[in-house]
């Protein structure tokens, strides 16, 4: 799996985990603005989400705690961006489960896709999206 840095992104499609959050929405908008097709992996799809993106964004149900849903969400993607962030722990949604185990699961599934012949980039983002993709 290769890591793409801010100035060398050259894919046409990407899956964004955490795309409904503050950081993720900025990433999705920037990707669309620069011509990407974006699949947003969400736990709870909503009908009116990203309607103003001209059809460049689709939603898919996925959860970072479910490797099968992760694999389905990234299938066919040329890039994977993980912006999932948790601000308050609640029930099974602990910092460790989301920020460590969830991020690891997304990375591992991306690596599995790479082993099957694709070469997706994986971008893990925690707090700062400024300058993510210049467009």
Secondary structure, 3 states (H helix, E strand, C coil): CECCCCCCCCCCEEEEECCCCHHHHHHHHHHHHCCCEEEEEECCCCCCCCHHHCCCEEEEECCCCCHHHHHHHHCCCCEEEECCCCCCCECCECHHHHHHHHHHHHHHHHHHHHHCCCCCEEEECCCCCCCCCCC
